[in-house]
């Protein structure tokens, strides 16, 4: 980002805060919470907060027919700046992701209280959805004591990130982290969305709306006819072979990414084709044993940190070319679909 564009972007954020966000009942500076979340290594809370702030702006964009075109244009620019902030956090600001991210309930509830009177659904365009689901995708580690091959997505992300940063310091970027982000972006773009009409992918969407009052989710498509606007979103259930049902959620966070087959099953089925991941798995297991850390979700962050402290970085970095091919194999053998959280959580039990 150039100095000029960065200055313009920061001016829009400050203007948005002064013009709209600070004018709330409690006088809370919601935008100021974002750096605090990042400092406390809670990027998930930062992304969630930005999603809620974007929803506030959508209330102005879609809920008041008296707003002038000039005012709508300014608010649209504010919204774009918030969305760009979320993308920046996703790609540049996330280093170590903690095992349990706890959103500060006081600030989030305050935002929700400000807008409980609004009849307007929360509207999320493709960039909003990409930012949200990209963060979730990058945190879906699959590791366990009895697994032959792990899917340590956060360790992989950091490996690709550190590799590129080291190469850039040496004057010649290897582009490994750029490759990783493109792979994630492409994978997320192909997340399937089941509607009353047919299945689409995330990249087909113009926007997705979540109506909290009626627990209703709808999508409209890019370059669509009127008949393709406001399509009801459906969800698979945890009952195998059953037909999809209406997705009844009131928050974007209650829409999960479902893997079919489960990632753990793909790792079993494709184990013979994942030798680099198997090698990395043994490195992770050795580090966990040495530090007496059980391979449980609550320890994933600590294990990842110890891996980069204990294991030769060059030994891990030399696996990157093979890891790229193996990530493509996992992608080719797994379908991602939007699913209501209640069914997704039951399916995993």
C-alpha positions as a Markdown table, in Angstrom:
| # | Residue | x | y | z |
|---|---|---|---|---|
| 1 | Unk | 0.0 | 0.0 | 0.0 |
| 2 | Unk | 1.4 | 3.4 | -1.0 |
| 3 | Unk | 1.7 | 6.3 | 1.4 |
| 4 | Unk | -1.1 | 8.1 | -0.4 |
| 5 | Unk | -3.5 | 5.2 | -0.3 |
| 6 | Unk | -2.7 | 4.4 | 3.3 |
| 7 | Unk | -3.3 | 8.1 | 4.3 |
| 8 | Unk | -6.7 | 8.0 | 2.5 |
| 9 | Unk | -7.6 | 4.7 | 4.1 |
| 10 | Unk | -6.8 | 6.0 | 7.6 |
| 11 | Unk | -8.7 | 9.3 | 6.9 |
| 12 | Unk | -11.8 | 7.2 | 6.0 |
| 13 | Unk | -11.5 | 5.2 | 9.2 |
| 14 | Unk | -11.2 | 8.3 | 11.4 |
| 15 | Unk | -14.0 | 10.0 | 9.5 |
| 16 | Unk | -16.3 | 6.9 | 9.9 |
| 17 | Unk | -15.5 | 6.9 | 13.6 |
| 18 | Unk | -16.2 | 10.6 | 14.1 |
| 19 | Unk | -19.2 | 10.7 | 11.8 |
| 20 | Unk | -21.1 | 7.6 | 12.9 |
| 21 | Unk | -19.5 | 5.0 | 15.2 |
| 22 | Unk | -18.8 | 7.3 | 18.2 |
| 23 | Unk | -22.5 | 8.5 | 18.2 |
| 24 | Unk | -23.8 | 5.6 | 20.2 |
| 25 | Unk | -25.8 | 5.6 | 23.4 |
| 26 | Unk | -22.9 | 4.6 | 25.6 |
| 27 | Unk | -20.2 | 6.7 | 24.0 |
| 28 | Unk | -18.0 | 3.7 | 23.4 |
| 29 | Unk | -15.1 | 4.0 | 20.9 |
| 30 | Unk | -15.7 | 0.6 | 19.3 |
| 31 | Unk | -13.1 | 1.1 | 16.6 |
| 32 | Unk | -10.4 | 1.7 | 19.3 |
| 33 | Unk | -11.1 | -1.9 | 20.6 |
| 34 | Unk | -9.6 | -3.4 | 17.4 |
| 35 | Unk | -5.9 | -2.7 | 18.2 |
| 36 | Unk | -6.5 | -3.8 | 21.8 |
| 37 | Unk | -7.8 | -7.2 | 20.6 |
| 38 | Unk | -4.8 | -7.5 | 18.2 |
| 39 | Unk | -2.3 | -6.6 | 21.0 |
| 40 | Unk | -3.9 | -9.3 | 23.3 |
| 41 | Unk | -3.6 | -11.8 | 20.4 |
| 42 | Unk | -7.3 | -12.1 | 19.9 |
| 43 | Unk | -7.7 | -11.5 | 16.1 |
| 44 | Unk | -11.0 | -13.3 | 16.0 |
| 45 | Unk | -12.6 | -10.8 | 18.2 |
| 46 | Unk | -11.2 | -8.0 | 16.0 |
| 47 | Unk | -12.7 | -9.5 | 12.9 |
| 48 | Unk | -16.1 | -10.0 | 14.7 |
| 49 | Unk | -16.1 | -6.5 | 15.9 |
| 50 | Unk | -15.4 | -5.2 | 12.4 |
| 51 | Unk | -18.3 | -7.3 | 11.1 |
| 52 | Unk | -20.6 | -5.7 | 13.6 |
| 53 | Unk | -19.4 | -2.2 | 12.7 |
| 54 | Unk | -20.0 | -3.0 | 9.0 |
| 55 | Unk | -23.5 | -4.1 | 9.9 |
| 56 | Unk | -24.1 | -0.7 | 11.6 |
| 57 | Unk | -23.2 | 1.1 | 8.3 |
| 58 | Unk | -25.5 | -1.3 | 6.4 |
| 59 | Unk | -28.3 | 0.0 | 8.6 |
| 60 | Unk | -27.6 | 3.5 | 7.2 |
| 61 | Unk | -27.1 | 2.3 | 3.6 |
| 62 | Unk | -30.3 | 0.1 | 3.4 |
| 63 | Unk | -32.5 | 1.3 | 6.2 |
| 64 | Unk | -33.2 | 5.0 | 5.5 |
| 65 | Unk | -34.8 | 6.0 | 2.2 |
| 66 | Unk | -34.3 | 9.7 | 3.1 |
| 67 | Unk | -30.5 | 9.5 | 3.0 |
| 68 | Unk | -29.0 | 11.7 | 0.2 |
| 69 | Unk | -26.9 | 10.1 | -2.6 |
| 70 | Unk | -23.9 | 12.1 | -1.4 |
| 71 | Unk | -24.3 | 10.7 | 2.1 |
| 72 | Unk | -24.8 | 7.2 | 0.8 |
| 73 | Unk | -21.5 | 7.5 | -1.2 |
| 74 | Unk | -19.6 | 8.6 | 1.9 |
| 75 | Unk | -21.0 | 5.8 | 4.0 |
| 76 | Unk | -20.2 | 3.3 | 1.2 |
| 77 | Unk | -16.6 | 4.5 | 1.3 |
| 78 | Unk | -16.5 | 4.1 | 5.1 |
| 79 | Unk | -17.8 | 0.6 | 4.7 |
| 80 | Unk | -15.1 | -0.2 | 2.1 |
| 81 | Unk | -12.4 | 1.1 | 4.5 |
| 82 | Unk | -13.7 | -1.2 | 7.4 |
| 83 | Unk | -13.7 | -4.2 | 5.0 |
| 84 | Unk | -10.1 | -3.4 | 3.9 |
| 85 | Unk | -9.1 | -3.2 | 7.6 |
| 86 | Unk | -10.5 | -6.7 | 8.1 |
| 87 | Unk | -8.6 | -8.0 | 5.1 |
| 88 | Unk | -5.4 | -6.4 | 6.3 |
| 89 | Unk | -5.8 | -8.1 | 9.7 |
| 90 | Unk | -6.3 | -11.4 | 8.0 |
| 91 | Unk | -3.2 | -11.2 | 5.9 |
| 92 | Unk | -0.7 | -9.1 | 7.8 |
| 93 | Unk | -1.6 | -8.8 | 11.5 |
| 94 | Unk | -2.3 | -12.4 | 12.5 |
| 95 | Unk | 0.8 | -14.1 | 13.9 |
| 96 | Unk | 0.0 | -16.5 | 16.7 |
| 97 | Unk | -3.6 | -17.4 | 17.1 |
| 98 | Unk | -4.6 | -18.4 | 20.7 |
| 99 | Unk | -6.4 | -21.7 | 21.4 |
| 100 | Unk | -9.4 | -20.0 | 22.8 |
| 101 | Unk | -10.4 | -16.6 | 21.6 |
| 102 | Unk | -12.8 | -14.7 | 23.9 |
| 103 | Unk | -14.6 | -11.8 | 22.5 |
| 104 | Unk | -15.0 | -8.9 | 25.0 |
| 105 | Unk | -18.8 | -9.3 | 25.6 |
| 106 | Unk | -19.2 | -5.8 | 26.9 |
| 107 | Unk | -18.4 | -4.1 | 23.7 |
| 108 | Unk | -20.2 | -6.6 | 21.5 |
| 109 | Unk | -23.3 | -6.5 | 23.5 |
| 110 | Unk | -23.2 | -2.7 | 23.5 |
| 111 | Unk | -23.2 | -2.8 | 19.7 |
| 112 | Unk | -26.0 | -5.3 | 19.6 |
| 113 | Unk | -28.1 | -3.2 | 22.0 |
| 114 | Unk | -27.6 | -0.1 | 19.7 |
| 115 | Unk | -29.3 | -1.9 | 16.8 |
| 116 | Unk | -31.9 | -4.2 | 18.3 |
| 117 | Unk | -34.5 | -1.7 | 17.1 |
| 118 | Unk | -33.4 | -2.0 | 13.5 |
| 119 | Unk | -35.6 | -4.0 | 11.2 |
| 120 | Unk | -32.9 | -4.2 | 8.5 |
| 121 | Unk | -31.1 | -7.5 | 8.0 |
| 122 | Unk | -27.3 | -7.5 | 8.3 |
| 123 | Unk | -25.9 | -7.4 | 4.8 |
| 124 | Unk | -22.5 | -9.0 | 3.9 |
| 125 | Unk | -21.0 | -8.6 | 0.4 |
| 126 | Unk | -18.4 | -11.0 | -1.0 |
| 127 | Unk | -15.4 | -9.2 | 0.5 |
| 128 | Unk | -17.1 | -9.3 | 3.9 |
| 129 | Unk | -17.8 | -13.0 | 3.6 |
| 130 | Unk | -14.3 | -13.7 | 2.3 |
| 131 | Unk | -12.7 | -11.9 | 5.3 |
| 132 | Unk | -14.9 | -13.7 | 7.8 |
| 133 | Unk | -14.6 | -17.2 | 6.4 |
| 134 | Unk | -10.9 | -16.8 | 5.5 |
| 135 | Unk | -10.1 | -16.2 | 9.2 |
| 136 | Unk | -12.1 | -19.2 | 10.2 |
| 137 | Unk | -10.5 | -21.4 | 7.6 |
| 138 | Unk | -7.0 | -20.5 | 8.7 |
| 139 | Unk | -7.8 | -21.6 | 12.3 |
| 140 | Unk | -9.3 | -25.0 | 11.6 |
| 141 | Unk | -6.4 | -27.2 | 12.8 |
| 142 | Unk | -6.9 | -30.9 | 12.8 |
| 143 | Unk | -4.5 | -32.6 | 15.1 |
| 144 | Unk | -4.8 | -35.5 | 17.6 |
| 145 | Unk | -2.6 | -38.0 | 19.5 |
| 146 | Unk | -3.8 | -41.0 | 17.4 |
| 147 | Unk | -3.7 | -39.3 | 14.0 |
| 148 | Unk | -1.1 | -40.5 | 11.5 |
| 149 | Unk | -1.2 | -37.2 | 9.5 |
| 150 | Unk | -2.1 | -33.8 | 10.9 |
| 151 | Unk | -3.7 | -30.8 | 9.2 |
| 152 | Unk | -1.9 | -28.1 | 11.2 |
| 153 | Unk | -3.2 | -25.2 | 9.1 |
| 154 | Unk | -2.0 | -22.5 | 11.5 |
| 155 | Unk | 1.5 | -23.9 | 11.7 |
| 156 | Unk | 1.5 | -24.1 | 7.8 |
| 157 | Unk | 0.3 | -20.5 | 7.6 |
| 158 | Unk | 3.2 | -19.4 | 9.8 |
| 159 | Unk | 5.7 | -21.5 | 8.0 |
| 160 | Unk | 4.8 | -19.9 | 4.6 |
| 161 | Unk | 4.7 | -16.4 | 6.2 |
| 162 | Unk | 8.1 | -16.7 | 7.9 |
| 163 | Unk | 9.6 | -18.2 | 4.8 |
| 164 | Unk | 8.5 | -15.2 | 2.7 |
| 165 | Unk | 9.5 | -12.6 | 5.3 |
| 166 | Unk | 13.0 | -14.1 | 5.6 |
| 167 | Unk | 13.5 | -14.2 | 1.8 |
| 168 | Unk | 12.3 | -10.5 | 1.6 |
| 169 | Unk | 14.9 | -9.5 | 4.2 |
| 170 | Unk | 17.5 | -11.2 | 2.0 |
| 171 | Unk | 16.3 | -9.0 | -0.9 |
| 172 | Unk | 14.4 | -11.6 | -3.0 |
| 173 | Unk | 10.9 | -12.6 | -2.1 |
| 174 | Unk | 10.1 | -16.3 | -2.7 |
| 175 | Unk | 6.3 | -15.5 | -2.6 |
| 176 | Unk | 5.4 | -18.5 | -0.4 |
| 177 | Unk | 3.0 | -16.6 | 1.8 |
| 178 | Unk | 1.4 | -15.0 | -1.3 |
| 179 | Unk | 0.9 | -18.5 | -2.7 |
| 180 | Unk | -0.7 | -19.6 | 0.6 |
| 181 | Unk | -3.1 | -16.7 | 0.7 |
| 182 | Unk | -4.1 | -17.3 | -3.0 |
| 183 | Unk | -4.7 | -21.0 | -2.2 |
| 184 | Unk | -6.9 | -20.0 | 0.8 |
| 185 | Unk | -8.8 | -17.3 | -1.2 |
| 186 | Unk | -9.5 | -19.8 | -4.1 |
| 187 | Unk | -10.6 | -22.5 | -1.6 |
| 188 | Unk | -12.9 | -20.1 | 0.2 |
| 189 | Unk | -14.3 | -18.8 | -3.1 |
| 190 | Unk | -15.5 | -22.3 | -3.9 |
| 191 | Unk | -17.4 | -22.8 | -0.6 |
| 192 | Unk | -20.8 | -24.2 | -1.6 |
| 193 | Unk | -24.0 | -22.3 | -0.7 |
| 194 | Unk | -27.2 | -24.4 | -0.8 |
| 195 | Unk | -30.3 | -22.4 | -1.8 |
| 196 | Unk | -34.0 | -23.1 | -2.5 |
| 197 | Unk | -33.0 | -22.9 | -6.2 |
| 198 | Unk | -29.8 | -24.9 | -6.5 |
| 199 | Unk | -26.2 | -24.9 | -5.2 |
| 200 | Unk | -23.9 | -22.0 | -5.8 |
| 201 | Unk | -20.5 | -21.1 | -4.7 |
| 202 | Unk | -19.5 | -18.1 | -2.5 |
| 203 | Unk | -17.9 | -16.3 | -5.5 |
| 204 | Unk | -21.3 | -16.3 | -7.2 |
| 205 | Unk | -22.8 | -14.1 | -4.5 |
| 206 | Unk | -23.5 | -10.4 | -4.7 |
| 207 | Unk | -24.4 | -10.4 | -1.0 |
| 208 | Unk | -25.7 | -12.6 | 1.9 |
| 209 | Unk | -28.2 | -11.2 | 4.4 |
| 210 | Unk | -28.9 | -12.4 | 7.9 |
| 211 | Unk | -32.3 | -11.4 | 9.4 |
| 212 | Unk | -31.8 | -11.6 | 13.2 |
| 213 | Unk | -35.5 | -10.9 | 14.0 |
| 214 | Unk | -36.7 | -13.8 | 11.8 |
| 215 | Unk | -33.7 | -16.1 | 11.9 |
| 216 | Unk | -33.6 | -16.1 | 8.1 |
| 217 | Unk | -30.7 | -16.1 | 5.7 |
| 218 | Unk | -30.9 | -15.1 | 2.0 |
| 219 | Unk | -28.5 | -14.5 | -0.9 |
| 220 | Unk | -28.6 | -12.5 | -4.1 |
| 221 | Unk | -26.3 | -13.4 | -7.0 |
| 222 | Unk | -23.9 | -11.4 | -9.1 |
| 223 | Unk | -25.4 | -10.2 | -12.4 |
| 224 | Unk | -28.7 | -11.9 | -11.5 |
| 225 | Unk | -32.2 | -11.7 | -12.7 |
| 226 | Unk | -34.9 | -10.6 | -10.2 |
| 227 | Unk | -35.9 | -14.2 | -9.7 |
| 228 | Unk | -32.4 | -14.9 | -8.4 |
| 229 | Unk | -32.5 | -12.2 | -5.7 |
| 230 | Unk | -33.5 | -13.0 | -2.1 |
| 231 | Unk | -33.0 | -16.8 | -2.5 |
| 232 | Unk | -33.5 | -18.6 | 0.9 |
| 233 | Unk | -30.3 | -20.4 | 2.1 |
| 234 | Unk | -30.7 | -24.0 | 3.2 |
| 235 | Unk | -28.4 | -26.1 | 5.3 |
| 236 | Unk | -27.5 | -29.8 | 5.4 |
| 237 | Unk | -28.3 | -31.4 | 8.8 |
| 238 | Unk | -26.4 | -33.9 | 10.9 |
| 239 | Unk | -28.6 | -36.7 | 9.7 |
| 240 | Unk | -26.9 | -38.5 | 6.8 |
| 241 | Unk | -29.0 | -38.7 | 3.6 |
| 242 | Unk | -31.6 | -36.1 | 4.8 |
| 243 | Unk | -32.7 | -33.2 | 2.7 |
| 244 | Unk | -31.5 | -29.7 | 3.4 |
| 245 | Unk | -33.6 | -27.5 | 5.6 |
| 246 | Unk | -34.0 | -23.8 | 5.9 |
| 247 | Unk | -31.0 | -22.2 | 7.6 |
| 248 | Unk | -32.4 | -20.5 | 10.7 |
| 249 | Unk | -29.7 | -18.3 | 12.3 |
| 250 | Unk | -29.5 | -14.7 | 13.4 |
| 251 | Unk | -25.8 | -14.1 | 13.3 |
| 252 | Unk | -23.1 | -14.7 | 10.7 |
| 253 | Unk | -20.9 | -16.4 | 13.4 |
| 254 | Unk | -23.6 | -19.1 | 13.5 |
| 255 | Unk | -22.9 | -20.1 | 9.9 |
| 256 | Unk | -20.0 | -22.6 | 9.9 |
| 257 | Unk | -17.8 | -24.1 | 7.2 |
| 258 | Unk | -18.6 | -27.8 | 6.8 |
| 259 | Unk | -16.0 | -30.2 | 5.4 |
| 260 | Unk | -17.3 | -33.2 | 3.4 |
| 261 | Unk | -15.8 | -35.7 | 4.0 |
| 262 | Unk | -14.5 | -34.6 | 7.4 |
| 263 | Unk | -10.9 | -33.4 | 7.1 |
| 264 | Unk | -9.8 | -36.1 | 9.5 |
| 265 | Unk | -11.2 | -38.7 | 7.1 |
| 266 | Unk | -9.5 | -37.1 | 4.1 |
| 267 | Unk | -6.2 | -37.3 | 6.0 |
| 268 | Unk | -6.8 | -41.1 | 6.5 |
| 269 | Unk | -7.9 | -41.7 | 2.9 |
| 270 | Unk | -5.0 | -39.7 | 1.4 |
| 271 | Unk | -2.3 | -40.6 | 3.9 |
| 272 | Unk | -0.1 | -42.3 | 1.3 |
| 273 | Unk | -0.2 | -39.1 | -0.9 |
| 274 | Unk | 0.8 | -36.7 | 2.0 |
| 275 | Unk | 4.4 | -37.6 | 2.9 |
| 276 | Unk | 5.5 | -34.0 | 3.6 |
| 277 | Unk | 2.5 | -33.5 | 6.0 |
| 278 | Unk | 3.4 | -36.8 | 7.6 |
| 279 | Unk | 7.0 | -35.6 | 8.1 |
| 280 | Unk | 5.8 | -32.3 | 9.6 |
| 281 | Unk | 3.4 | -34.3 | 11.8 |
| 282 | Unk | 6.3 | -36.3 | 13.3 |
| 283 | Unk | 8.1 | -33.0 | 14.0 |
| 284 | Unk | 5.1 | -31.7 | 15.8 |
| 285 | Unk | 4.6 | -34.9 | 17.8 |
| 286 | Unk | 8.2 | -34.9 | 18.9 |
| 287 | Unk | 8.1 | -31.3 | 20.1 |
| 288 | Unk | 4.8 | -32.0 | 22.0 |
| 289 | Unk | 6.3 | -35.0 | 23.7 |
| 290 | Unk | 9.5 | -33.1 | 24.6 |
| 291 | Unk | 7.5 | -30.4 | 26.3 |
| 292 | Unk | 4.9 | -32.8 | 27.8 |
| 293 | Unk | 2.1 | -31.1 | 25.9 |
| 294 | Unk | -0.9 | -33.2 | 25.1 |
| 295 | Unk | -2.1 | -32.8 | 21.5 |
| 296 | Unk | -5.4 | -31.2 | 22.4 |
| 297 | Unk | -7.0 | -28.0 | 21.1 |
| 298 | Unk | -6.2 | -26.1 | 24.2 |
| 299 | Unk | -2.5 | -26.7 | 23.5 |
| 300 | Unk | -2.3 | -26.1 | 19.8 |
| 301 | Unk | -1.0 | -22.5 | 20.0 |
| 302 | Unk | 1.7 | -23.5 | 22.6 |
| 303 | Unk | 2.7 | -26.5 | 20.5 |
| 304 | Unk | 3.0 | -24.3 | 17.4 |
| 305 | Unk | 5.2 | -21.8 | 19.2 |
| 306 | Unk | 7.5 | -24.6 | 20.4 |
| 307 | Unk | 7.7 | -26.1 | 17.0 |
| 308 | Unk | 9.2 | -22.9 | 15.6 |
| 309 | Unk | 11.6 | -22.6 | 18.6 |
| 310 | Unk | 12.8 | -26.2 | 18.5 |
| 311 | Unk | 12.8 | -27.5 | 15.0 |
| 312 | Unk | 15.3 | -26.4 | 12.4 |
| 313 | Unk | 13.5 | -23.9 | 10.2 |
| 314 | Unk | 15.4 | -25.0 | 7.1 |
| 315 | Unk | 14.2 | -28.5 | 7.7 |
| 316 | Unk | 10.6 | -27.3 | 7.7 |
| 317 | Unk | 11.1 | -24.8 | 4.9 |
| 318 | Unk | 12.4 | -27.5 | 2.5 |
| 319 | Unk | 9.1 | -29.2 | 2.8 |
| 320 | Unk | 7.2 | -26.2 | 1.3 |
| 321 | Unk | 7.2 | -27.3 | -2.4 |
| 322 | Unk | 5.7 | -30.7 | -1.5 |
| 323 | Unk | 3.3 | -29.1 | 1.1 |
| 324 | Unk | 1.9 | -26.9 | -1.7 |
| 325 | Unk | 1.0 | -30.0 | -3.8 |
| 326 | Unk | -0.4 | -31.8 | -0.8 |
| 327 | Unk | -2.7 | -28.9 | 0.1 |
| 328 | Unk | -4.0 | -29.1 | -3.4 |
| 329 | Unk | -4.7 | -32.8 | -2.9 |
| 330 | Unk | -6.7 | -32.1 | 0.3 |
| 331 | Unk | -8.6 | -29.4 | -1.6 |
| 332 | Unk | -9.4 | -31.7 | -4.4 |
| 333 | Unk | -10.8 | -34.4 | -2.1 |
| 334 | Unk | -12.9 | -32.2 | 0.2 |
| 335 | Unk | -16.0 | -30.0 | -0.4 |
| 336 | Unk | -16.7 | -26.9 | 1.8 |
| 337 | Unk | -20.3 | -25.9 | 2.4 |
| 338 | Unk | -22.0 | -23.3 | 4.5 |
| 339 | Unk | -23.9 | -25.0 | 7.3 |
| 340 | Unk | -25.9 | -23.9 | 10.4 |
| 341 | Unk | -23.7 | -24.2 | 13.5 |
| 342 | Unk | -26.2 | -26.4 | 15.4 |
| 343 | Unk | -26.0 | -29.1 | 12.8 |
| 344 | Unk | -22.3 | -28.8 | 12.1 |
| 345 | Unk | -21.4 | -29.1 | 15.8 |
| 346 | Unk | -23.6 | -32.2 | 16.1 |
| 347 | Unk | -22.0 | -33.7 | 13.0 |
| 348 | Unk | -18.5 | -33.5 | 14.6 |
| 349 | Unk | -19.5 | -35.4 | 17.7 |
